[in-house]
Amino acid sequence: MANYEEMLNLAYSKIKEPESNGDRFEIPKIEGHFEGKKTILTNLLSIASHLRRDPEHIQKFLLRELAVSGQMEGDRLILNNNVPSSKINQKIEQYTKEFVLCKECQKPDTELIKEGRLSFIKCLACGAKHPIRNKI
């Protein structure tokens, strides 16, 4: 019978190496196009479901941060100005850091809760609860 070290080495040789860099959560990139002076964002609903947030909440954040007007039409967000996708992706990353990722463990397993007039991010992974500074 093989000793423990040999069996352990055999087990490690059969384990598949992880393909990612260890992060299970990636911030999705926006998809869209320009129509005249308008920017049409086509995958806002899929980003909202990936982040597990209300699309209306993300819409309000983007409109405020980008300083543009816009509206939802079906599953598309229409911005009434030409906005480069790099700037929109930067704002979605900022939204994720403020409203999705836990401040303690940096995991995306959070929910927004409201207690009175204050809003909090509650982490379902570690149990931490942090107030949200930004109001939308």
VMD Tcl script that draws the C-alpha trace (Angstrom):
set ca {
  {0.00 0.00 0.00}
  {1.27 3.49 -0.90}
  {2.07 5.89 1.87}
  {0.08 9.06 2.50}
  {2.49 11.41 0.68}
  {2.36 9.34 -2.54}
  {-1.44 9.18 -2.46}
  {-1.61 12.93 -1.84}
  {0.70 13.65 -4.78}
  {-1.39 11.35 -6.97}
  {-4.58 13.17 -5.95}
  {-3.01 16.59 -6.66}
  {-1.88 15.42 -10.10}
  {-5.48 14.53 -11.00}
  {-6.98 17.84 -9.87}
  {-7.73 20.32 -12.65}
  {-6.05 23.70 -12.23}
  {-8.41 26.70 -12.03}
  {-8.58 28.61 -15.31}
  {-9.41 31.99 -13.85}
  {-7.28 34.21 -11.66}
  {-9.34 33.31 -8.60}
  {-12.03 35.96 -9.00}
  {-15.41 34.40 -9.55}
  {-17.02 37.74 -10.19}
  {-16.42 39.83 -13.28}
  {-18.03 43.17 -13.88}
  {-19.90 42.88 -17.19}
  {-19.17 45.27 -20.05}
  {-21.87 47.40 -21.65}
  {-23.02 46.74 -25.21}
  {-24.66 49.34 -27.38}
  {-24.45 51.60 -30.36}
  {-25.00 55.18 -31.48}
  {-28.07 56.37 -33.39}
  {-27.53 59.97 -34.37}
  {-26.94 61.86 -31.14}
  {-28.33 59.06 -28.96}
  {-26.54 56.18 -27.28}
  {-28.52 52.94 -27.11}
  {-27.46 50.48 -24.39}
  {-28.78 47.03 -25.25}
  {-27.66 44.81 -22.35}
  {-28.54 46.85 -19.25}
  {-31.07 44.25 -18.07}
  {-28.53 41.42 -18.26}
  {-26.00 43.54 -16.34}
  {-28.66 44.28 -13.71}
  {-29.48 40.59 -13.33}
  {-25.75 39.74 -13.14}
  {-25.25 42.34 -10.40}
  {-28.59 41.33 -8.78}
  {-29.83 44.90 -8.66}
  {-32.92 46.69 -9.91}
  {-32.36 48.01 -13.48}
  {-34.09 51.25 -12.48}
  {-31.51 51.77 -9.71}
  {-28.63 51.32 -12.16}
  {-30.38 53.59 -14.68}
  {-30.75 56.40 -12.12}
  {-27.09 56.05 -11.13}
  {-25.87 56.14 -14.74}
  {-28.05 59.12 -15.68}
  {-26.88 61.08 -12.66}
  {-23.19 60.20 -13.00}
  {-23.04 60.75 -16.77}
  {-25.09 63.96 -16.48}
  {-27.39 62.99 -19.37}
  {-31.09 62.45 -19.73}
  {-32.48 59.16 -20.88}
  {-35.26 56.61 -20.59}
  {-35.89 52.87 -20.71}
  {-37.68 51.58 -23.80}
  {-38.34 47.88 -23.46}
  {-35.06 46.27 -22.53}
  {-32.91 49.14 -23.86}
  {-31.65 52.28 -22.13}
  {-31.56 55.28 -24.45}
  {-29.20 58.12 -23.47}
  {-29.92 61.46 -25.15}
  {-26.26 62.15 -25.87}
  {-23.22 60.43 -27.38}
  {-21.41 58.77 -24.48}
  {-18.34 56.57 -25.11}
  {-18.62 52.99 -23.87}
  {-15.38 53.33 -21.89}
  {-16.98 56.05 -19.76}
  {-20.15 53.98 -19.23}
  {-18.09 50.91 -18.27}
  {-16.14 53.04 -15.79}
  {-19.42 54.19 -14.19}
  {-20.74 50.60 -14.00}
  {-17.51 49.62 -12.27}
  {-18.00 52.51 -9.83}
  {-21.61 51.40 -9.24}
  {-20.43 47.86 -8.52}
  {-17.88 49.07 -5.97}
  {-20.42 51.32 -4.23}
  {-23.61 49.26 -4.35}
  {-22.68 45.60 -4.97}
  {-19.34 44.54 -3.49}
  {-19.06 43.99 0.28}
  {-16.64 46.42 1.96}
  {-15.32 43.64 4.24}
  {-14.89 40.53 2.11}
  {-15.19 42.07 -1.41}
  {-17.78 39.46 -2.46}
  {-20.79 40.37 -4.61}
  {-23.23 38.36 -2.47}
  {-25.01 41.41 -1.11}
  {-28.44 42.95 -0.97}
  {-29.64 46.51 -0.52}
  {-31.87 47.02 2.50}
  {-33.60 50.17 3.70}
  {-34.12 50.93 7.38}
  {-36.01 54.13 7.89}
  {-34.34 56.80 5.80}
  {-30.99 54.98 5.60}
  {-29.92 52.40 3.05}
  {-27.45 49.63 3.81}
  {-25.52 46.97 1.94}
  {-25.91 43.66 3.77}
  {-23.45 40.91 2.85}
  {-24.96 37.45 2.66}
  {-21.50 35.83 2.74}
  {-19.89 37.37 5.83}
  {-22.87 39.12 7.47}
  {-21.36 42.62 7.39}
  {-23.66 45.62 7.08}
  {-22.48 48.99 5.80}
  {-24.36 52.24 5.17}
  {-24.52 53.59 1.64}
  {-23.21 57.12 1.35}
  {-24.66 57.89 -2.07}
  {-28.33 58.58 -2.47}
  {-30.06 57.87 -5.73}
}
mol new
graphics top color blue
foreach p $ca { graphics top sphere $p radius 0.5 }
foreach p [lrange $ca 0 end-1] q [lrange $ca 1 end] { graphics top cylinder $p $q radius 0.2 }
display resetview
